[in-house]
Amino acid sequence: MTQDLIDGRRPARERPFAPAGYEASRPAFVTPIGDDAIARARRLAAGLKRQLQSSSQPPPVVEAAYLLDESRSADCPLLERVRILGLLASVLDQYFAEQAPDLIDSTRQEIAVQLDGLLEQALLELNLSILPDLKREFGIVIGDAKSLETRQRNHVRRFFRQQLYPMLTPLAVDPGHPFPFISSHSINILVHLSSPDVRFGPLSYARIKVPQLMSRFVEVPSEAGERLYIWSEDAVAGFLDELFPGMRIENAFLFRVLRASNAAPSGDELEARSRGQRHQQLASPVVRLEYEAAMPDSVIEWLASHLSVPATYCFRSDGPLAMLQLVDLANLAQAGN
């Protein structure tokens, strides 16, 4: 599994890290795989095997720590470091969705604390080292959507109207509308709304699911000699006023959930799902809630209560959610080089 993601490929029948809809969200191009990259991936897999054999720590902690160290290696090419961070995020997703639900609470909490600390370090590595290196080496910049110039914002607005708007379905959460189902691995925007007319009642919420049938990175024209992209969720969040005409946008926050899943469904299980039992998998319990750092504690408590998520299953992120899609960024850089 380690070698496949670093190479930017996955076996056709074994996709242990790919949530529903992820394959469709990847760029259409396929980057070539060199012999050097294959050799490095094999060394990475061999090194991980040695670490697992010699460590007494839980395997997901050993694997995540090993991948974090490799992503910091000065001897590792930059784009492989990007892919390794994506792989680390995939390892964590797989653990929380497939292994953690079967553990006793104390063991699960102990491992989660260690993994959350490693994920925090990975986000620092991404923000403080890898993204600046991508700008230096490949001219790639992940921009702040709020800092776009007027011409650039108009470009993203056209993209929003033509490509994103038709795929968006805001769902209200108020006394007249129950809390919506949140699918596993999806990135969501929780929008805090009010009406300019006080006669329409108190604050309410709405949930928007960021479309998965697109690349995670939206290109923005730039005259600064750089390749500028913004996160797809920012392309949605920047134009919420068009989704809620007549309402006041008080705040908007990103969140993501993972639901318990079977690690490797058998042929019989897949056939059973095709006969109508797949809804049981979709409705499996939430085993992890990730949310952006700016989300207030009161909103976190409200969201966690509606998802029936204990506090120990929650993670406050100081960086992008769903880092597994960093492989898309590595492919963009390689294709344009």
Secondary structure, DSSP 8 states (H G I E B T S, - for coil): -HHHHHTT---SS--TT--TTHHHHS-S------HHHHHHHHHHHHHHHHHHHH--S-HHHHHHHHHHHHHT-TTS-HHHHHHHHHHHHHHHHHIIIIIGGGS-HHHHHHHHHHHHHHHHHHHHHIIIIIHHHHHHHH-EEE--GGG--HHHHHHHHHHIIIIIGGG---EEEBTTB------TT-EEEEEEEE-SSGGG-S-EEEEEE--SSS-SEEEE--SSSSEEEEEHHHHHHTTGGGTSTTSEEEEEEEEEEEE---SS--HHHHHHIIIIIHHHHHT--EEEEEEETTS-HHHHHHHHHHHT--GGGEEEESS-S-GGGHHHHHHHHHHT-
